[in-house]
Amino acid sequence: MAPTTDSRPWHMPTYAPVPVTFVRGAGTELWDTEGRRYLDFLCGLAVTGLGHSHPVVAEAIAVQAATLMHVSNLYGNVVAPEVAATIDRLLGGGGQVFFTNSGAEANECAIKLARKWGGRGRHVVVSAYGSFHGRTLATLHATGQPAKHETFQPLPEGFRHVPLNDLDALEGALDPSVTAVLLEPLQGEGGVWPADPDYLRGVRRLCDERGALLMMDEVQTGLGRTGRWFGFEHAGIRPDVVQLAKALGNGMPIGACWARADVAAVFEPGDHGTTYGGQPLATSAARATLAVMEAEDVPARADRAGARLAEGLAGLPGVVDVRGLGLLLGAELAEGIDAKEIAAVALDAGLVVNPITPTALRLAPPLLVGDHEIDEALAILDAVLRERAQPS
């Protein structure tokens, strides 16, 4: 099938022309404008963890839309506190939540919180090379990908980067100006690279010794995707601040920044705000999403399904390494195989995956994905790779 052409002349040119336009989704399946079916093993970038149009979430949104959609944070609503309490419980309790519309905003909140907590002169945030924390000016500079910075210089100062999994480098960067360390437990946009559990335990120790906050960006990894509720749990640590988004609303834009109560307490009225964050429509989607996630025990499901998918990927022709946790996996391809080409051919064959680097594919199917869907996706990739495993 020829790709659907969509030049989108009414959109700013921030994305490449789309290869296909989707019009409907159900569970792990998508359908395009031509009626073709696809398996979605990207989940809108790890967003639709319960699959597309989950009936419980869809009903919650519809009921709330007919009841009360928005009042602003000048007033209360009955849904947001319930969702905040659930997030706090899943994180072990003792914290408070600020709701946002996205992961970048959740990270912005964390950065502002860390700066006020540290005080004037102690404002530097240290993050890792290869990380991704957002596209606002501050979160872009927190992102450890210097090539993305140059176009938008000068960026806000106060950010420093060190190699992931290098504890000595981090220790050397923690001078008295540092207020926080910001890390992903598994770098998603950076190529699906896990932080070593021993490294994270060492980071926690260093933060305690130096009096710095440990802030974990769980925007892509949180809420079951790695086989635990949160990726940092694989290291047995507890952060001071945790940022969430993506899977929280199963497609409804919502994010959250959780912090230990004593850290959260440094914010005062007027320090931070949001027009839409925590509004009843978004939090109703999150409440329903979290309820289904708990009922389905999505961490256990992701752990089991991820093991099946990882084992299958490792046996495919042209795949030389599989990395990641749970249902956030990267398949490294043999030298000479172009990941972008493989993803394009797979899409044409009915499978949505993402070329996260020039040599690796990212797979992030729904947390409720079935064994038969995993096997079907593997069969598609097998056929595509068999044809292209030998470089031309």
C-alpha positions in Angstrom: 0.0 0.0 0.0 1.3 3.5 -0.8 1.7 5.6 2.3 -1.0 8.1 3.0 0.3 11.5 2.0 -0.4 14.4 4.4 1.7 17.5 3.9 -0.3 19.2 6.7 0.2 22.7 5.4 -1.8 24.2 8.3 0.7 22.8 10.9 4.1 24.3 11.7 6.8 22.1 10.2 8.0 20.5 13.5 7.4 16.9 12.4 8.2 15.0 9.2 5.3 14.4 6.8 3.2 11.6 8.3 3.3 8.2 6.6 -0.2 7.2 7.6 -3.2 8.8 9.3 -5.1 6.8 11.9 -8.8 7.2 12.4 -9.8 4.5 14.9 -8.2 2.3 17.6 -9.3 -0.5 19.9 -6.9 -2.2 22.3 -3.6 -3.0 20.5 -5.2 -2.3 17.1 -5.3 0.8 14.9 -7.0 1.4 11.6 -6.0 4.1 9.0 -8.0 6.2 6.5 -7.9 3.3 4.0 -9.4 0.8 6.5 -6.1 -1.1 7.0 -5.4 -2.7 10.4 -2.2 -2.3 12.3 -0.7 -3.6 15.6 0.3 -0.7 17.7 3.6 -1.5 19.5 4.4 2.1 20.2 1.3 3.2 22.2 1.5 6.8 21.1 5.0 6.9 22.7 4.1 4.7 25.8 0.9 6.6 26.4 -2.0 4.2 25.8 -0.9 1.6 28.4 -4.4 0.1 28.6 -4.7 0.1 24.8 -6.8 2.4 22.6 -10.3 3.5 23.6 -10.4 1.4 26.8 -14.1 1.2 27.6 -13.7 2.0 31.3 -11.7 5.1 30.5 -13.9 6.2 27.6 -17.0 5.9 29.8 -15.4 7.9 32.6 -14.5 10.7 30.2 -18.0 10.8 28.7 -19.7 10.9 32.0 -17.4 13.6 33.3 -17.7 15.6 30.1 -21.5 15.7 30.7 -21.1 16.6 34.4 -18.3 19.1 34.8 -15.3 19.7 32.5 -13.4 22.6 34.0 -13.4 25.1 36.9 -9.7 26.1 37.2 -7.5 25.7 40.3 -9.0 28.8 42.0 -11.7 26.3 43.1 -11.7 22.6 44.0 -13.1 19.6 42.2 -13.8 16.2 43.7 -11.8 14.1 41.3 -8.2 15.5 41.5 -7.7 14.8 45.3 -8.7 11.2 44.8 -6.1 10.8 42.0 -3.4 12.6 43.9 -4.1 10.2 46.9 -3.8 7.2 44.6 -0.5 8.4 43.2 0.9 9.1 46.6 -0.1 5.7 47.8 1.5 4.0 44.8 4.7 5.9 45.6 4.7 4.9 49.2 2.9 7.8 50.8 4.1 10.9 52.6 4.0 13.2 49.6 1.9 15.8 47.7 1.1 16.2 44.0 1.0 19.0 41.5 -1.0 18.2 38.3 0.1 19.3 34.9 -0.8 18.7 31.3 2.4 16.9 30.1 5.7 15.4 31.1 7.6 18.5 30.2 5.4 20.5 32.6 5.9 17.9 35.3 9.6 18.3 34.9 9.4 22.1 34.9 7.5 21.9 38.2 10.2 19.6 39.6 13.0 22.0 38.5 11.3 25.0 40.0 10.6 23.1 43.2 14.3 22.1 43.4 15.5 25.7 42.8 13.3 27.0 45.6 14.2 24.2 47.9 17.9 24.8 47.3 17.7 28.5 47.6 19.5 31.3 45.8 23.0 30.3 44.7 22.2 26.6 44.9 20.2 26.0 41.8 22.1 23.6 39.5 20.4 20.4 38.3 22.6 17.6 37.2 21.2 15.1 34.6 22.6 12.5 32.3 23.8 12.5 28.7 21.3 10.8 26.5 18.4 11.8 28.7 15.2 13.4 27.5 13.1 15.6 29.9 11.1 17.8 27.6 11.1 20.6 25.0 10.4 23.7 27.1 13.6 25.9 27.4 14.4 24.6 30.9 13.6 20.9 30.3 15.4 21.1 26.9 18.6 22.2 28.7 18.0 19.5 31.3 17.9 17.1 28.4 21.4 15.6 27.9 21.5 15.9 24.1 23.6 18.9 23.2 22.8 18.7 19.5 19.2 19.7 20.4 20.4 22.7 22.4 22.2 24.7 19.7 19.3 26.1 17.7 17.8 27.6 20.9 20.8 29.1 22.6 21.1 30.8 25.0 19.2 28.4 27.2 18.4 28.9 30.9 21.6 28.4 32.9 21.9 26.0 35.8 22.1 22.6 34.1 25.0 20.1 34.1 25.3 16.7 32.4 27.3 13.6 33.2 27.5 10.1 31.6 24.8 7.7 32.7 26.0 4.9 35.0 29.2 6.7 35.9 29.0 7.3 39.6 32.5 8.9 39.8 31.5 11.5 37.2 28.4 12.3 39.1 30.2 12.6 42.4 32.6 15.1 40.7 29.7 17.2 39.4 28.1 17.5 42.8 29.6 20.8 44.0 27.8 23.1 46.5 25.8 24.8 43.7 23.8 21.6 43.0 20.3 21.3 44.3 19.1 18.2 42.5 20.0 15.2 40.4 17.4 14.4 37.6 17.5 11.0 36.1 15.4 8.5 34.1 15.5 4.9 35.4 15.5 3.9 31.7 16.3 6.4 29.0 13.4 6.1 26.5 14.0 8.8 23.9 17.8 8.4 24.4 17.7 4.9 22.9 16.2 2.6 25.6 19.2 2.5 27.9 18.6 1.3 31.5 20.3 2.9 34.5 22.1 0.2 36.4 20.5 -0.6 39.8 23.8 -0.3 41.6 24.3 3.1 40.0 20.9 4.4 41.2 21.6 3.1 44.7 24.9 5.0 44.5 23.1 8.2 43.3 20.7 7.9 46.2 23.7 7.7 48.6 25.5 10.7 47.1 22.3 12.8 47.2 21.9 12.0 50.8 25.5 12.8 51.6 25.5 16.1 49.7 22.0 17.2 50.6 20.7 17.2 47.1 17.3 16.0 45.9 16.9 12.9 43.8 14.3 13.5 41.1 13.2 10.6 38.9 11.6 11.3 35.6 9.1 8.5 35.3 7.2 10.1 32.4 7.8 7.2 30.0 8.6 4.5 32.5 6.1 5.0 35.3 2.9 3.2 36.1 3.8 -0.4 35.3 5.7 -0.2 32.0 9.0 -1.6 33.3 7.4 -4.5 35.2 7.2 -2.5 38.5 4.9 0.4 39.2 7.9 2.7 38.8 11.3 2.1 37.2 13.3 3.3 40.2 11.8 0.3 42.2 14.1 -2.0 40.4 17.0 -0.4 42.4 15.1 -0.5 45.7 15.4 3.2 46.2 13.0 6.0 47.0 13.3 9.4 45.3 12.4 12.8 46.7 10.5 13.9 43.6 8.9 11.9 40.9 7.5 13.1 37.6 4.7 11.3 35.7 2.6 11.7 32.6 2.1 9.6 29.4 0.3 6.5 30.7 -1.5 8.4 33.5 -4.4 9.4 31.4 -4.3 6.6 28.7 -4.4 9.3 26.0 -5.9 12.2 27.9 -3.2 14.8 28.4 -2.3 14.8 32.1 0.9 14.8 34.1 1.9 15.0 37.7 4.8 16.0 39.9 5.0 14.2 43.3 7.3 15.3 46.0 8.0 14.4 49.6 5.8 16.6 51.8 8.6 18.5 53.3 10.0 19.3 49.8 6.6 20.2 48.5 6.1 22.5 51.4 8.6 25.1 50.0 6.0 26.1 47.4 3.7 28.8 48.4 0.6 30.3 46.7 1.7 32.1 43.6 5.0 30.1 43.2 3.6 27.9 40.5 0.4 27.3 38.7 -1.5 25.9 35.7 -4.9 26.7 34.1 -5.8 23.1 33.1 -3.7 20.9 35.4 -5.8 18.7 37.6 -9.1 19.7 35.9 -11.9 17.2 36.3 -12.0 15.8 32.8 -8.3 14.9 32.8 -8.3 13.5 36.3 -11.4 11.5 35.6 -9.5 9.7 32.9 -6.6 9.2 35.3 -8.8 7.9 38.0 -10.3 5.3 35.7 -6.9 4.5 34.2 -5.3 3.9 37.6 -8.3 1.8 38.7 -8.0 -0.5 35.7 -4.2 -0.7 36.1 -4.5 -1.8 39.7 -7.3 -4.3 38.9 -5.2 -5.8 36.1 -1.9 -5.7 38.0 -0.2 -4.1 35.0 3.3 -4.3 36.4 3.1 -8.1 36.6 1.5 -8.3 33.2 4.2 -6.1 31.7 6.9 -8.2 33.3 5.6 -11.4 31.9 4.7 -10.0 28.4 8.0 -8.2 28.3 9.9 -11.4 28.9 8.1 -13.1 26.0 8.6 -10.1 23.7 12.3 -9.8 24.6 13.0 -13.5 24.1 11.2 -13.3 20.7 13.1 -10.3 19.6 16.5 -11.8 20.5 15.8 -14.7 18.2 15.0 -12.5 15.1 17.5 -12.3 12.2 19.5 -9.1 12.3 18.8 -8.4 16.0 22.1 -8.3 17.9 20.9 -7.1 21.3 17.7 -6.5 23.2 17.7 -4.0 26.1 15.2 -2.4 28.4 12.7 -3.4 31.1 9.2 -4.9 31.0 7.4 -3.5 27.9 9.8 -0.8 27.1 12.4 -2.5 24.9 15.1 -1.6 22.4 16.1 -4.0 19.6 19.6 -3.2 18.4 20.1 -4.2 14.8 23.2 -5.6 13.1 25.6 -3.2 11.4 24.3 -2.1 8.0 20.6 -2.4 8.9 18.8 0.9 8.9 16.3 1.0 11.8 14.3 3.8 10.0 13.9 1.6 6.9 12.9 -1.4 9.0 10.3 0.6 10.9 8.9 2.0 7.6 8.6 -1.5 6.0 7.1 -2.9 9.2 4.5 -0.1 9.2 3.6 -1.0 5.6 3.2 -4.6 6.8 0.9 -3.5 9.6 3.1 -3.0 12.7 3.9 0.3 14.4 7.3 0.5 16.0 9.8 3.4 16.3 13.4 3.8 15.1 14.6 5.3 18.3 18.2 5.5 17.0 19.7 4.9 13.5 20.4 1.3 14.6 17.7 0.4 17.1 13.9 0.0 17.2 11.8 0.9 20.2 8.8 -1.3 21.2 6.3 -0.2 23.8 3.0 -2.1 23.3 0.0 -1.8 25.6 0.5 -3.2 29.1 -2.5 -5.5 28.4 -1.1 -6.9 25.1 -1.9 -10.5 24.5 0.5 -13.3 23.7 -1.1 -13.8 20.3 -0.5 -10.1 19.5 3.1 -10.4 20.6 3.6 -13.4 18.4 1.9 -11.7 15.4 4.2 -8.6 15.9 7.3 -10.9 16.0 6.2 -12.7 12.9 5.9 -9.4 11.0 9.3 -8.2 12.2 10.8 -11.6 11.4 9.6 -11.4 7.8 10.8 -7.8 7.4 14.2 -8.5 8.9 14.7 -11.8 6.9 14.4 -9.8 3.7 16.9 -7.1 5.0 19.1 -8.8 7.5 22.0 -8.9 5.0 23.2 -5.3 4.3 23.2 -4.4 0.6 
